[in-house]
Amino acid sequence: MIDDGAIVFSFYMLAGGSLLCALMVAFVRNLIHAVLFLALTFVGVAGVYIVLSADFVAVVQVLIYAGAVGVLMTFAIMLTPASDRMNSETLFQVPAALLGLMVAGIAVFVAYDTNWDLSNSEGLRTTARLLGEAFLKPYVVAFEVASVLLVTAMIGAIILSREEDAGDA
């Protein structure tokens, strides 16, 4: 069994690293560096999920966000002209900073106002098994509707991205 102090230390290190990488996404001037910091943020969040015993969510975080979204954003940036890759000044920097400070203030207030004592709780056994049972028993209709919606969106994206042939008109 891992010591509780080590788990708490790991949580704070991963959370702090994720926050630092997220801030670097906003502050670096090169878009390629921003995407790399974004991928590191996603991996750090997956580490936080592992510390919190949410193994399935951590794997999904790495596969979908760090993998797929990171690669997609990298390809999008690589297809843009080199002159457009540098972040330019914008009028929204001050409102965005104020909004970020407001969100941070609310998060700090909620963190201090919440009762975090979980010593009498049962805890999570295995996340994947519990999620599977939830998807296939009480939430099966919502799960199937979401599946049909995602397949429909994927088919629509394929149809919209097809090149028009000269004979298809």
MARVEX-229305 format. One record per atom (N, C-alpha, C, O, CB): x, y, z. Coordinates in steps of 0.1 Angstrom, whole numbers, plus 2048, in hexadecimal, padded with zeros to 3 digits. Glycine has a CB too. Example, Ala and Ser with C-alpha at 12.3 -4.5 7.8 and 13.67 -1.06 7.14 Angstrom:
% MARVEX-229305
[node [884, 7C7, 84E]]
[node [87B, 7D3, 84E]]
[node [884, 7DF, 84E]]
[node [88E, 7DF, 855]]
[node [871, 7D3, 85A]]
[node [880, 7EA, 847]]
[node [889, 7F5, 847]]
[node [881, 800, 84F]]
[node [886, 80B, 850]]
[node [88D, 7FA, 839]]
***
This chain:
% MARVEX-229305
[node [808, 7F4, 800]]
[node [800, 800, 800]]
[node [809, 80C, 800]]
[node [813, 80D, 807]]
[node [7F6, 800, 80C]]
[node [805, 816, 7F8]]
[node [80D, 822, 7F7]]
[node [809, 82C, 802]]
[node [7FD, 82D, 806]]
[node [80B, 829, 7E9]]
[node [812, 833, 808]]
[node [810, 83C, 813]]
[node [807, 847, 80E]]
[node [808, 84C, 803]]
[node [81D, 842, 818]]
[node [7FE, 84C, 817]]
[node [7F4, 856, 814]]
[node [7FC, 863, 811]]
[node [7F7, 86B, 809]]
[node [7EA, 858, 81F]]
[node [807, 866, 818]]
[node [80E, 872, 816]]
[node [814, 872, 808]]
[node [815, 87D, 801]]
[node [81A, 873, 820]]
[node [819, 867, 803]]
[node [81E, 866, 7F5]]
[node [813, 868, 7EB]]
[node [816, 86E, 7E0]]
[node [824, 858, 7F3]]
[node [807, 864, 7ED]]
[node [7FC, 866, 7E4]]
[node [7F9, 875, 7E4]]
[node [7F7, 87A, 7D9]]
[node [7F0, 85E, 7E8]]
[node [7F8, 87B, 7EF]]
[node [7F5, 889, 7F0]]
[node [800, 891, 7E9]]
[node [7FD, 89B, 7E1]]
[node [7F3, 88E, 7FE]]
[node [80C, 88E, 7EB]]
[node [817, 895, 7E5]]
[node [817, 893, 7D6]]
[node [819, 89D, 7CE]]
[node [825, 890, 7EB]]
[node [814, 887, 7D1]]
[node [813, 884, 7C3]]
[node [808, 88D, 7BD]]
[node [809, 892, 7B2]]
[node [811, 875, 7C0]]
[node [7FC, 88D, 7C4]]
[node [7F1, 895, 7BF]]
[node [7F5, 8A4, 7BD]]
[node [7F2, 8A9, 7B2]]
[node [7E5, 894, 7C8]]
[node [7FB, 8A9, 7C7]]
[node [7FF, 8B8, 7C6]]
[node [809, 8BA, 7BC]]
[node [809, 8C4, 7B5]]
[node [804, 8BC, 7D4]]
[node [813, 8B1, 7BA]]
[node [81D, 8B3, 7B0]]
[node [817, 8B2, 7A2]]
[node [81A, 8BA, 799]]
[node [828, 8A8, 7B1]]
[node [80E, 8A8, 7A0]]
[node [808, 8A7, 792]]
[node [7FE, 8B2, 790]]
[node [7FE, 8B7, 784]]
[node [800, 899, 792]]
[node [7F7, 8B6, 79A]]
[node [7EE, 8C2, 798]]
[node [7F5, 8CE, 795]]
[node [7F2, 8D6, 78C]]
[node [7E5, 8C3, 7A4]]
[node [800, 8D1, 79D]]
[node [808, 8DD, 79A]]
[node [80F, 8DD, 78D]]
[node [80F, 8E7, 786]]
[node [813, 8DE, 7A5]]
[node [814, 8D1, 789]]
[node [81A, 8D0, 77B]]
[node [810, 8D2, 770]]
[node [813, 8D8, 766]]
[node [821, 8C2, 77A]]
[node [804, 8CD, 772]]
[node [7FA, 8CF, 768]]
[node [7F6, 8DD, 767]]
[node [7F4, 8E3, 75C]]
[node [7ED, 8C6, 76C]]
[node [7F4, 8E4, 773]]
[node [7F1, 8F2, 772]]
[node [7FC, 8FB, 76C]]
[node [7F9, 904, 764]]
[node [7EE, 8F7, 781]]
[node [809, 8F7, 76F]]
[node [814, 8FE, 769]]
[node [814, 8FD, 75A]]
[node [816, 906, 752]]
[node [821, 8FA, 76F]]
[node [812, 8F0, 755]]
[node [811, 8EE, 747]]
[node [805, 8F5, 740]]
[node [806, 8FA, 735]]
[node [810, 8DF, 744]]
[node [7FA, 8F5, 747]]
[node [7EE, 8FC, 742]]
[node [7F1, 90B, 741]]
[node [7ED, 912, 737]]
[node [7E2, 8FA, 74B]]
[node [7F8, 911, 74A]]
[node [7FC, 91F, 74A]]
[node [805, 922, 73E]]
[node [805, 92C, 737]]
[node [802, 924, 757]]
[node [80E, 918, 73C]]
[node [818, 91A, 731]]
[node [811, 919, 723]]
[node [816, 920, 71A]]
[node [823, 90F, 732]]
[node [806, 912, 722]]
[node [7FE, 912, 716]]
[node [7FA, 920, 713]]
[node [7FA, 924, 707]]
[node [7F2, 908, 717]]
[node [7F6, 927, 71D]]
[node [7F0, 935, 71B]]
[node [7FC, 93F, 718]]
[node [7F9, 949, 712]]
[node [7E8, 939, 726]]
[node [807, 93D, 71E]]
[node [812, 947, 71E]]
[node [81D, 945, 713]]
[node [823, 94F, 710]]
[node [818, 947, 72B]]
[node [81E, 939, 70D]]
[node [829, 938, 703]]
[node [824, 93E, 6F6]]
[node [818, 93F, 6F4]]
[node [82C, 929, 701]]
[node [82E, 943, 6EE]]
[node [82A, 94A, 6E2]]
[node [82A, 941, 6D6]]
[node [823, 944, 6CC]]
[node [834, 955, 6DF]]
[node [830, 935, 6D7]]
[node [831, 92C, 6CC]]
[node [825, 922, 6CD]]
[node [824, 91B, 6D8]]
[node [83F, 925, 6CB]]
[node [81D, 920, 6C3]]
[node [812, 917, 6C4]]
[node [816, 908, 6C5]]
[node [80F, 900, 6CC]]
[node [809, 918, 6B8]]
[node [821, 904, 6BF]]
[node [826, 8F6, 6C1]]
[node [82A, 8F3, 6CF]]
[node [826, 8E9, 6D5]]
[node [832, 8F3, 6B7]]
[node [830, 8FD, 6D6]]
[node [833, 8FB, 6E4]]
[node [827, 8FB, 6EC]]
[node [826, 8F3, 6F6]]
[node [83D, 907, 6E9]]
[node [81D, 903, 6E8]]
[node [810, 903, 6F0]]
[node [809, 8F5, 6EF]]
[node [804, 8F0, 6F9]]
[node [807, 90E, 6EA]]
[node [80A, 8EF, 6E3]]
[node [804, 8E1, 6E2]]
[node [80B, 8D7, 6EA]]
[node [805, 8CE, 6F0]]
[node [804, 8DD, 6D3]]
[node [819, 8D8, 6EB]]
[node [820, 8CF, 6F3]]
[node [81D, 8D1, 702]]
[node [81C, 8C7, 709]]
[node [82F, 8D1, 6F1]]
[node [81C, 8DD, 706]]
[node [818, 8E0, 714]]
[node [80A, 8DB, 717]]
[node [807, 8D6, 722]]
[node [819, 8EE, 718]]
[node [801, 8DC, 70D]]
[node [7F3, 8D7, 70E]]
[node [7F3, 8C8, 710]]
[node [7EC, 8C2, 718]]
[node [7EB, 8DB, 702]]
[node [7FB, 8C1, 708]]
[node [7FC, 8B2, 70A]]
[node [802, 8AE, 717]]
[node [7FD, 8A5, 71D]]
[node [805, 8AC, 6FE]]
[node [80C, 8B6, 71C]]
[node [811, 8B3, 72A]]
[node [806, 8B6, 734]]
[node [806, 8AF, 73E]]
[node [81D, 8BC, 72C]]
[node [7FE, 8C0, 732]]
[node [7F3, 8C3, 73B]]
[node [7E9, 8B7, 73C]]
[node [7E5, 8B2, 746]]
[node [7EB, 8CF, 737]]
[node [7E6, 8B1, 730]]
[node [7DD, 8A6, 72F]]
[node [7E3, 89A, 736]]
[node [7DC, 892, 73D]]
[node [7DA, 8A2, 721]]
[node [7F0, 897, 735]]
[node [7F7, 88C, 73B]]
[node [7F7, 88E, 74B]]
[node [7F5, 885, 752]]
[node [805, 88A, 736]]
[node [7F9, 89B, 74F]]
[node [7F9, 89E, 75D]]
[node [7EB, 89B, 763]]
[node [7EA, 896, 76E]]
[node [7FD, 8AC, 760]]
[node [7E1, 89F, 75C]]
[node [7D3, 89D, 761]]
[node [7D0, 88E, 762]]
[node [7CA, 889, 76B]]
[node [7C9, 8A3, 758]]
[node [7D6, 886, 758]]
[node [7D4, 877, 759]]
[node [7DB, 872, 765]]
[node [7D6, 869, 76C]]
[node [7DA, 871, 74C]]
[node [7E7, 878, 769]]
[node [7EE, 874, 775]]
[node [7E6, 877, 781]]
[node [7E6, 86F, 78B]]
[node [7FB, 87A, 776]]
[node [7DF, 882, 781]]
[node [7D6, 885, 78D]]
[node [7CB, 87B, 78E]]
[node [7C7, 877, 799]]
[node [7D0, 894, 78B]]
[node [7C5, 877, 782]]
[node [7BB, 86D, 782]]
[node [7C0, 860, 788]]
[node [7B9, 859, 78F]]
[node [7B5, 86B, 774]]
[node [7CC, 85C, 785]]
[node [7D2, 850, 78A]]
[node [7D3, 851, 799]]
[node [7D0, 847, 7A0]]
[node [7DF, 84D, 783]]
[node [7D8, 85C, 79E]]
[node [7D9, 85E, 7AC]]
[node [7CC, 85D, 7B3]]
[node [7CB, 858, 7BF]]
[node [7E0, 86B, 7B0]]
[node [7C1, 862, 7AD]]
[node [7B4, 861, 7B2]]
[node [7AD, 854, 7B0]]
[node [7A1, 853, 7B2]]
[node [7AC, 86D, 7AC]]
[node [7B4, 84A, 7AB]]
[node [7AF, 83C, 7A9]]
[node [7A4, 83C, 79E]]
[node [79B, 834, 79E]]
[node [7A9, 837, 7B5]]
[node [7A5, 845, 794]]
[node [79C, 845, 789]]
[node [7A4, 840, 77D]]
[node [7A7, 847, 773]]
[node [796, 853, 786]]
[node [7A7, 833, 77D]]
[node [7B0, 82D, 772]]
[node [7AA, 82E, 764]]
[node [7B2, 831, 75B]]
[node [7B4, 81F, 776]]
[node [79E, 82B, 763]]
[node [797, 82B, 756]]
[node [797, 839, 750]]
[node [79B, 83B, 744]]
[node [789, 826, 756]]
[node [794, 843, 758]]
[node [794, 851, 753]]
[node [7A2, 856, 750]]
[node [7A3, 85D, 746]]
[node [78E, 85A, 75E]]
[node [7AC, 851, 757]]
[node [7BA, 855, 754]]
[node [7BE, 84F, 746]]
[node [7C4, 856, 73E]]
[node [7C3, 84F, 75F]]
[node [7BA, 843, 743]]
[node [7BE, 83D, 737]]
[node [7B6, 844, 72B]]
[node [7BC, 847, 721]]
[node [7BA, 82E, 736]]
[node [7AA, 847, 72D]]
[node [7A2, 84F, 723]]
[node [7A8, 85D, 721]]
[node [7A9, 861, 716]]
[node [793, 850, 727]]
[node [7AD, 863, 72C]]
[node [7B3, 870, 72B]]
[node [7BF, 86F, 722]]
[node [7C1, 878, 71A]]
[node [7B7, 875, 739]]
[node [7C8, 865, 724]]
[node [7D4, 864, 71D]]
[node [7D1, 861, 70E]]
[node [7D7, 867, 705]]
[node [7DD, 85A, 723]]
[node [7C8, 857, 70C]]
[node [7C5, 853, 6FE]]
[node [7BE, 85E, 6F6]]
[node [7C2, 861, 6EB]]
[node [7BC, 847, 6FE]]
[node [7B4, 864, 6FC]]
[node [7AC, 86E, 6F4]]
[node [7B2, 87C, 6F4]]
[node [7B5, 882, 6E9]]
[node [79E, 86F, 6F9]]
[node [7B5, 881, 6FF]]
[node [7BA, 88F, 700]]
[node [7C9, 890, 6FD]]
[node [7CD, 897, 6F3]]
[node [7B8, 895, 70E]]
[node [7D2, 889, 704]]
[node [7E0, 88A, 701]]
[node [7E4, 885, 6F4]]
[node [7EC, 88A, 6ED]]
[node [7E8, 883, 70D]]
[node [7DD, 87A, 6F0]]
[node [7E0, 874, 6E3]]
[node [7D9, 87A, 6D7]]
[node [7E0, 881, 6CF]]
[node [7DD, 865, 6E3]]
[node [7CC, 878, 6D7]]
[node [7C5, 87D, 6CB]]
[node [7C4, 88C, 6C9]]
[node [7C7, 891, 6BF]]
[node [7B7, 877, 6CB]]
[node [7C1, 893, 6D4]]
[node [7BF, 8A1, 6D3]]
[node [7CD, 8A8, 6D1]]
[node [7CE, 8B1, 6C9]]
[node [7B9, 8A7, 6DF]]
[node [7D7, 8A3, 6D8]]
[node [7E4, 8A8, 6D6]]
[node [7E9, 8A6, 6C7]]
[node [7EF, 8B0, 6C2]]
[node [7EE, 8A2, 6DF]]
[node [7E7, 89B, 6C2]]
[node [7EC, 898, 6B4]]
[node [7E3, 8A0, 6AA]]
[node [7E9, 8A6, 6A1]]
[node [7EA, 889, 6B0]]
[node [7D6, 8A1, 6AC]]
[node [7CE, 8A9, 6A4]]
[node [7D2, 8B8, 6A4]]
[node [7D3, 8BE, 699]]
[node [7BF, 8A8, 6A8]]
[node [7D5, 8BE, 6AF]]
[node [7D9, 8CC, 6B0]]
[node [7E7, 8CD, 6AA]]
[node [7E9, 8D8, 6A4]]
[node [7D9, 8D0, 6BF]]
[node [7F0, 8C4, 6AC]]
[node [7FD, 8C5, 6A5]]
[node [7FC, 8C5, 696]]
[node [802, 8CD, 690]]
[node [806, 8B9, 6AA]]
[node [7F3, 8BC, 691]]
[node [7F1, 8BC, 682]]
[node [7EB, 8C9, 67D]]
[node [7EF, 8CE, 673]]
[node [7E9, 8B0, 67E]]
[node [7E2, 8CF, 685]]
[node [7DB, 8DB, 681]]
[node [7E5, 8E7, 681]]
[node [7E5, 8EF, 678]]
[node [7D0, 8DE, 68B]]
[node [7EE, 8E7, 68B]]
[node [7F8, 8F1, 68B]]
[node [802, 8EF, 680]]
[node [807, 8F9, 67A]]
[node [7FF, 8F1, 699]]
[node [806, 8E3, 67D]]
[node [810, 8E1, 673]]
[node [80B, 8E4, 665]]
[node [813, 8E7, 65C]]
[node [815, 8D2, 673]]
[node [7FE, 8E4, 663]]
[node [7F8, 8E7, 656]]
[node [7F6, 8F6, 654]]
[node [7F2, 8FA, 649]]
[node [7EB, 8E0, 654]]
[node [7F7, 8FE, 65F]]
[node [7F6, 90C, 65E]]
[node [803, 912, 659]]
[node [80E, 90D, 65C]]
[node [7F1, 913, 66B]]
[node [803, 91D, 652]]
[node [810, 924, 64E]]
[node [818, 927, 65A]]
[node [813, 92B, 665]]
[node [80D, 930, 645]]
[node [825, 927, 658]]
[node [82E, 92A, 663]]
[node [82D, 938, 669]]
[node [82F, 93A, 675]]
[node [83D, 928, 65E]]
[node [829, 942, 660]]
[node [827, 94F, 665]]
[node [81B, 951, 66F]]
[node [81B, 95A, 677]]
[node [825, 959, 659]]
[node [812, 948, 66E]]
[node [806, 949, 677]]
[node [807, 941, 684]]
[node [7FD, 940, 68B]]
[node [7FA, 944, 66F]]
[node [813, 93B, 686]]
[node [814, 932, 692]]
[node [817, 93A, 69F]]
[node [816, 934, 6AA]]
[node [81F, 928, 690]]
[node [81B, 946, 69E]]
[node [81E, 94E, 6AA]]
[node [811, 954, 6AF]]
[node [809, 959, 6A8]]
[node [829, 958, 6A7]]
[node [810, 954, 6BD]]
[node [804, 95A, 6C3]]
[node [805, 969, 6C2]]
[node [810, 96E, 6C5]]
[node [802, 955, 6D1]]
[node [7FB, 96F, 6BE]]
[node [7FB, 97E, 6BD]]
[node [7F4, 984, 6C8]]
[node [7EC, 97D, 6D0]]
[node [7F5, 983, 6AF]]
[node [7F6, 991, 6CA]]
[node [7EF, 998, 6D5]]
[node [7E0, 999, 6D1]]
[node [7DC, 99A, 6C6]]
[node [7F5, 9A7, 6D7]]
[node [7D8, 999, 6DC]]
[node [7CA, 99A, 6DA]]
[node [7C3, 9A3, 6E4]]
[node [7C9, 9A6, 6EF]]
[node [7C3, 98C, 6DA]]
[node [7B7, 9A8, 6E1]]
[node [7B0, 9B1, 6EB]]
[node [7AA, 9A9, 6F6]]
[node [7A6, 9AF, 700]]
[node [7A5, 9B8, 6E3]]
[node [7AA, 99B, 6F5]]
[node [7A3, 993, 6FF]]
[node [7AC, 98F, 70A]]
[node [7A8, 986, 713]]
[node [79D, 987, 6F9]]
[node [7B9, 993, 70B]]
[node [7C2, 98F, 715]]
[node [7BE, 993, 723]]
[node [7BE, 98B, 72C]]
[node [7D0, 994, 712]]
[node [7BA, 99F, 725]]
[node [7B5, 9A4, 732]]
[node [7A8, 99E, 736]]
[node [7A8, 999, 742]]
[node [7B4, 9B4, 732]]
[node [79E, 99D, 72E]]
[node [792, 996, 732]]
[node [794, 987, 735]]
[node [78E, 982, 73F]]
[node [787, 997, 728]]
[node [79D, 981, 72D]]
[node [7A0, 973, 730]]
[node [7A7, 971, 73D]]
[node [7A5, 967, 744]]
[node [7A8, 96D, 724]]
[node [7B0, 97A, 740]]
[node [7B7, 979, 74D]]
[node [7AE, 97C, 759]]
[node [7AF, 975, 763]]
[node [7C3, 984, 74D]]
[node [7A5, 985, 757]]
[node [79B, 987, 762]]
[node [792, 97B, 764]]
[node [78F, 977, 76F]]
[node [793, 994, 75F]]
[node [78D, 975, 759]]
[node [785, 96A, 75A]]
[node [78D, 95E, 760]]
[node [787, 957, 768]]
[node [780, 965, 74C]]
[node [799, 95C, 75D]]
[node [7A2, 952, 763]]
[node [7A3, 954, 772]]
[node [7A3, 94B, 779]]
[node [7AF, 951, 75C]]
[node [7A5, 961, 776]]
[node [7A7, 964, 784]]
[node [79A, 961, 78B]]
[node [79A, 95C, 797]]
[node [7AB, 972, 786]]
[node [78E, 964, 785]]
[node [781, 961, 78B]]
[node [77F, 952, 78D]]
[node [77B, 94E, 798]]
[node [776, 967, 783]]
[node [782, 94B, 783]]
[node [781, 93C, 784]]
[node [78A, 936, 78E]]
[node [787, 92D, 796]]
[node [784, 935, 776]]
[node [797, 93B, 78F]]
[node [7A0, 937, 799]]
[node [79B, 93A, 7A7]]
[node [79D, 932, 7B0]]
[node [7AE, 93D, 797]]
[node [796, 946, 7A9]]
[node [790, 94A, 7B6]]
[node [785, 941, 7BA]]
[node [784, 93D, 7C6]]
[node [78C, 958, 7B5]]
[node [77C, 93E, 7B1]]
[node [771, 935, 7B4]]
[node [776, 927, 7B7]]
[node [771, 920, 7C1]]
[node [767, 934, 7A8]]
[node [780, 922, 7B0]]
[node [786, 915, 7B3]]
[node [78C, 914, 7C0]]
[node [78B, 90A, 7C8]]
[node [790, 911, 7A8]]
[node [793, 91F, 7C4]]
[node [79A, 920, 7D1]]
[node [78F, 920, 7DC]]
[node [790, 919, 7E7]]
[node [7A3, 92C, 7D3]]
[node [784, 928, 7DA]]
[node [779, 928, 7E4]]
[node [773, 91B, 7E6]]
[node [770, 916, 7F1]]
[node [76F, 933, 7DF]]
[node [770, 914, 7DB]]
[node [76A, 907, 7DB]]
[node [773, 8FD, 7E2]]
[node [76F, 8F4, 7EA]]
[node [766, 902, 7CD]]
[node [780, 8FE, 7DF]]
[node [78A, 8F4, 7E5]]
[node [78A, 8F6, 7F4]]
[node [78B, 8EC, 7FC]]
[node [798, 8F6, 7DF]]
[node [789, 902, 7F9]]
[node [78A, 905, 808]]
[node [77C, 902, 80E]]
[node [77C, 8FF, 81A]]
[node [78F, 913, 80B]]
[node [771, 904, 807]]
[node [764, 903, 80D]]
[node [75F, 8F4, 80D]]
[node [755, 8F1, 814]]
[node [75A, 90C, 805]]
[node [765, 8EB, 805]]
[node [761, 8DD, 804]]
[node [766, 8D5, 80F]]
[node [772, 8D7, 813]]
[node [764, 8D8, 7F7]]
[node [75E, 8CC, 814]]
[node [763, 8C2, 81E]]
[node [76A, 8B7, 817]]
[node [763, 8AF, 810]]
[node [757, 8BD, 827]]
[node [777, 8B6, 818]]
[node [77E, 8AC, 810]]
[node [781, 89F, 819]]
[node [788, 896, 814]]
[node [78B, 8B1, 80C]]
[node [77B, 89E, 824]]
[node [77D, 892, 82D]]
[node [776, 886, 827]]
[node [76A, 885, 827]]
[node [778, 895, 83B]]
[node [77E, 87C, 822]]
[node [778, 870, 81C]]
[node [77C, 864, 824]]
[node [77C, 859, 81F]]
[node [77D, 86F, 80E]]
[node [780, 866, 831]]
[node [785, 85A, 838]]
[node [77A, 850, 83B]]
[node [77D, 844, 83D]]
[node [78A, 85F, 846]]
[node [76D, 854, 83B]]
[node [762, 84A, 83E]]
[node [75C, 845, 831]]
[node [753, 83D, 832]]
[node [758, 850, 846]]
[node [761, 849, 825]]
[node [75C, 844, 819]]
[node [761, 837, 815]]
[node [76C, 833, 81A]]
[node [75E, 84E, 80E]]
[node [75A, 830, 80D]]
[node [75E, 822, 809]]
[node [769, 823, 7FE]]
[node [771, 81A, 7FD]]
[node [752, 81B, 803]]
[node [769, 82D, 7F6]]
[node [773, 82E, 7EC]]
[node [76F, 827, 7DF]]
[node [765, 820, 7DF]]
[node [780, 829, 7F0]]
[node [777, 829, 7D4]]
[node [774, 823, 7C8]]
[node [77B, 816, 7C7]]
[node [787, 814, 7CB]]
[node [778, 82C, 7BC]]
[node [774, 80C, 7C2]]
[node [77B, 7FF, 7C1]]
[node [782, 7FE, 7B3]]
[node [78E, 7FF, 7B3]]
[node [770, 7F3, 7C2]]
[node [77B, 7FD, 7A9]]
[node [781, 7FE, 79B]]
[node [778, 806, 793]]
[node [76C, 804, 791]]
[node [783, 7EF, 795]]
[node [77E, 810, 78D]]
[node [776, 81A, 785]]
[node [770, 814, 779]]
[node [765, 816, 775]]
[node [77F, 826, 782]]
[node [778, 80C, 771]]
[node [774, 807, 765]]
[node [767, 7FE, 767]]
[node [75E, 7FE, 75F]]
[node [77F, 7FF, 75E]]
[node [768, 7F5, 771]]
[node [75C, 7EC, 773]]
[node [750, 7F4, 777]]
[node [745, 7F1, 772]]
[node [760, 7E2, 77E]]
[node [751, 7FE, 77F]]
[node [746, 806, 784]]
[node [740, 80E, 778]]
[node [734, 80F, 777]]
[node [74A, 80F, 78F]]
[node [749, 814, 770]]
[node [744, 81B, 764]]
[node [73D, 812, 75A]]
[node [733, 815, 754]]
[node [750, 822, 75D]]
[node [742, 806, 758]]
[node [73C, 7FC, 74F]]
[node [72E, 7F8, 754]]
[node [725, 7F7, 74C]]
[node [745, 7F0, 74E]]
[node [72D, 7F5, 761]]
[node [720, 7F2, 766]]
[node [716, 7FD, 765]]
[node [70A, 7FB, 763]]
[node [721, 7EE, 775]]
[node [71B, 80A, 767]]
[node [712, 815, 766]]
[node [70D, 817, 758]]
[node [702, 81B, 756]]
[node [719, 822, 76C]]
[node [717, 816, 74E]]
[node [713, 817, 740]]
[node [709, 80D, 73B]]
[node [701, 80F, 733]]
[node [71F, 818, 738]]
[node [70A, 801, 741]]
[node [702, 7F6, 73B]]
[node [6F6, 7F3, 744]]
[node [6EE, 7EA, 740]]
[node [70A, 7EA, 73A]]
[node [6F4, 7F9, 74F]]
[node [6E8, 7F6, 757]]
[node [6DF, 803, 758]]
[node [6D6, 804, 750]]
[node [6EC, 7F2, 765]]
[node [6E2, 80C, 761]]
[node [6D8, 817, 762]]
[node [6D9, 822, 757]]
[node [6CF, 828, 754]]
[node [6DA, 81E, 76F]]
[node [6E5, 823, 750]]
[node [6E6, 82E, 746]]
[node [6E8, 828, 738]]
[node [6EE, 82F, 730]]
[node [6F2, 837, 74A]]
[node [6E2, 81D, 735]]
[node [6E4, 817, 728]]
[node [6DE, 81F, 71D]]
[node [6E3, 81F, 712]]
[node [6DE, 808, 729]]
[node [6D2, 825, 720]]
[node [6CB, 82D, 715]]
[node [6D4, 839, 712]]
[node [6D6, 83C, 706]]
[node [6BD, 831, 719]]
[node [6D8, 840, 71C]]
[node [6E1, 84C, 719]]
[node [6EE, 848, 712]]
[node [6F2, 850, 709]]
[node [6E4, 853, 726]]
[node [6F3, 83D, 716]]
[node [700, 838, 710]]
[node [6FE, 835, 701]]
[node [706, 838, 6F9]]
[node [705, 82C, 717]]
[node [6F3, 82E, 6FE]]
[node [6F0, 82B, 6F0]]
[node [6EC, 837, 6E8]]
[node [6F0, 838, 6DC]]
[node [6E4, 821, 6EF]]
[node [6E5, 841, 6EE]]
[node [6E2, 84D, 6E6]]
[node [6EF, 855, 6E3]]
[node [6F0, 85A, 6D8]]
[node [6D8, 856, 6EF]]
[node [6F8, 856, 6ED]]
[node [705, 85C, 6EB]]
[node [70D, 855, 6E0]]
[node [713, 85B, 6D8]]
[node [70D, 85D, 6F8]]
[node [70C, 848, 6E0]]
[node [713, 840, 6D5]]
[node [70E, 843, 6C8]]
[node [716, 845, 6BE]]
[node [712, 831, 6D8]]
[node [701, 843, 6C6]]
[node [6FA, 846, 6B9]]
[node [6FE, 854, 6B5]]
[node [700, 857, 6A9]]
[node [6EB, 844, 6BA]]
[node [6FD, 85E, 6BE]]
[node [701, 86C, 6BB]]
[node [70F, 86D, 6B6]]
[node [712, 874, 6AC]]
[node [6FE, 874, 6C7]]
[node [718, 866, 6BD]]
[node [726, 867, 6B9]]
[node [729, 861, 6AB]]
[node [730, 866, 6A3]]
[node [72F, 860, 6C3]]
[node [722, 855, 6A8]]
[node [723, 84F, 69B]]
[node [71E, 858, 690]]
[node [723, 859, 686]]
[node [71D, 841, 69B]]
[node [712, 85E, 693]]
[node [70C, 867, 689]]
[node [715, 873, 687]]
[node [717, 877, 67B]]
[node [6FF, 86C, 68E]]
[node [71B, 879, 691]]
[node [725, 884, 68F]]
[node [731, 880, 687]]
[node [736, 887, 67F]]
[node [729, 88A, 69D]]
[node [736, 873, 68A]]
[node [741, 86F, 682]]
[node [73E, 86D, 673]]
[node [746, 870, 66B]]
[node [747, 861, 688]]
[node [732, 867, 671]]
[node [72E, 865, 663]]
[node [72C, 873, 65C]]
[node [730, 875, 650]]
[node [721, 85D, 662]]
[node [726, 87C, 663]]
[node [725, 88A, 65E]]
[node [732, 891, 65B]]
[node [734, 897, 651]]
[node [71D, 892, 667]]
[node [73C, 88F, 663]]
[node [749, 894, 661]]
[node [750, 88E, 655]]
[node [757, 895, 64D]]
[node [752, 893, 66E]]
[node [74E, 881, 653]]
[node [754, 87A, 648]]
[node [74E, 87F, 63B]]
[node [755, 882, 631]]
[node [752, 86B, 649]]
[node [740, 881, 63B]]
[node [739, 886, 62F]]
[node [73D, 894, 62C]]
[node [740, 897, 620]]
[node [72A, 885, 631]]
[node [73F, 89D, 636]]
[node [743, 8AB, 633]]
[node [751, 8AC, 62F]]
[node [754, 8B5, 628]]
[node [740, 8B3, 640]]
[node [75A, 8A3, 633]]
[node [768, 8A4, 62F]]
[node [76B, 89E, 622]]
[node [776, 89F, 61E]]
[node [770, 89F, 63A]]
[node [762, 896, 61C]]
[node [765, 890, 610]]
[node [767, 89A, 605]]
[node [760, 8A4, 605]]
[node [75A, 886, 60C]]
[node [770, 898, 5FC]]
[node [772, 8A1, 5F1]]
[node [766, 89E, 5E7]]
[node [763, 893, 5E4]]
[node [780, 89F, 5EA]]
[node [762, 8A9, 5E1]]
[node [757, 8A8, 5D7]]
[node [75D, 8A3, 5CA]]
[node [766, 8AA, 5C5]]
[node [74F, 8B6, 5D6]]
[node [757, 899, 5C5]]
[node [75C, 894, 5B7]]
[node [754, 89C, 5AD]]
[node [749, 8A1, 5AF]]
[node [759, 885, 5B6]]
[node [75A, 89D, 5A1]]
[node [754, 8A5, 596]]
[node [747, 89E, 591]]
[node [73E, 8A5, 58D]]
[node [75E, 8A6, 58B]]
[node [746, 891, 592]]
[node [73A, 88A, 58E]]
[node [72F, 889, 598]]
[node [724, 884, 595]]
[node [73E, 87C, 589]]
[node [731, 88D, 5A4]]
[node [727, 88C, 5AF]]
[node [71D, 897, 5AF]]
[node [713, 896, 5B6]]
[node [72E, 88B, 5BC]]
[node [71E, 8A1, 5A7]]
[node [715, 8AC, 5A7]]
[node [708, 8A8, 5A3]]
[node [6FF, 8B0, 5A2]]
[node [71A, 8B8, 59F]]
***
